[in-house]
Amino acid sequence: MSDTRTTQEQLKDIEAVRDLFARAHDYIAQASHPGHLGMKVAEVLNFLAFQHADFKQRAETLSKQIASTVDTEAAKSATEAVLGPETAQEAPKA
C-alpha cells in the first residue's frame, strides 16, 4: 500500500510541475519583448512546450499504472472458473 501512496505522490508532483510549465509558457507567450530578446523568448517557449508535453505524457502514463493494479487472487479464481480446476493446474507458469 505504501508503494501506491508514493506513486500517487509522484503523480501529484509531476502534475504540479506540468502546471508550472504551462503557466510559464502562457505568461511568456503573452509578453511582448523588442529586438533580439524575442528570439530568446521563442527558445524558452519551445523548451517549455516540450517539457509540458513530456510531463503531461509522464502524468498520464503514471495515472494509468496506478489505475491498472491487478488482483491476482481474483484473476486466479476467474481462470479456474473458466478453465476448470484441472485445466488451470496444467497451465504453464510464467
C-alpha positions in Angstrom: 0.0 0.0 0.0 2.9 2.4 0.7 4.2 1.9 -2.8 0.8 3.1 -4.3 0.9 6.1 -2.0 4.4 7.0 -3.1 3.3 6.6 -6.7 0.3 8.9 -6.2 2.5 11.5 -4.5 4.9 11.3 -7.5 1.9 11.8 -9.8 0.8 14.8 -7.8 4.3 16.3 -8.0 4.6 15.7 -11.8 1.2 17.3 -12.4 2.2 20.4 -10.3 5.4 20.8 -12.3 3.5 20.3 -15.5 1.1 23.1 -14.5 4.0 25.4 -13.7 5.5 24.8 -17.1 2.1 25.6 -18.7 1.7 28.8 -16.7 5.3 30.0 -17.5 4.6 29.2 -21.2 1.4 31.3 -21.1 3.0 34.3 -19.3 5.9 34.5 -21.8 3.6 34.0 -24.8 1.5 37.0 -23.6 4.5 39.2 -23.0 6.0 41.5 -25.7 9.8 42.0 -25.9 11.6 44.1 -28.6 14.6 43.1 -30.6 16.8 40.1 -30.1 15.1 39.1 -26.9 12.2 37.9 -29.0 14.4 35.1 -30.3 15.3 34.1 -26.7 11.7 34.1 -25.7 10.9 31.9 -28.7 13.6 29.4 -27.5 12.1 29.4 -24.0 8.6 28.9 -25.4 9.9 25.9 -27.4 11.6 24.4 -24.4 8.5 24.9 -22.2 6.2 23.4 -24.8 8.4 20.3 -25.0 8.7 20.0 -21.2 4.9 20.5 -20.8 4.2 17.7 -23.3 6.8 15.4 -21.6 5.3 15.9 -18.1 1.8 15.5 -19.5 2.7 12.2 -21.0 4.5 11.1 -17.8 1.5 12.0 -15.7 -0.9 10.2 -18.0 1.3 7.1 -18.0 1.7 7.1 -14.2 -2.0 7.5 -13.6 -2.7 4.5 -15.9 -0.2 2.5 -14.0 -1.9 3.4 -10.7 -5.3 2.5 -12.1 -4.2 -0.8 -13.5 -3.3 -2.8 -10.4 -4.3 -6.4 -10.8 -5.9 -8.5 -8.1 -4.1 -11.8 -8.6 -6.4 -13.9 -6.4 -9.5 -12.7 -8.4 -7.6 -13.5 -11.6 -6.8 -17.0 -10.4 -10.4 -17.5 -9.4 -11.7 -16.3 -12.7 -9.3 -18.5 -14.6 -10.3 -21.6 -12.6 -14.0 -20.7 -13.2 -13.5 -20.5 -16.9 -11.0 -23.4 -17.4 -11.9 -25.6 -14.6 -9.6 -26.6 -11.7 -7.9 -29.4 -13.7 -7.0 -27.3 -16.7 -5.9 -24.3 -14.6 -3.4 -26.6 -12.8 -2.0 -27.8 -16.1 -1.4 -24.3 -17.4 2.2 -23.3 -17.9 3.6 -21.0 -15.2 5.2 -17.7 -16.5 
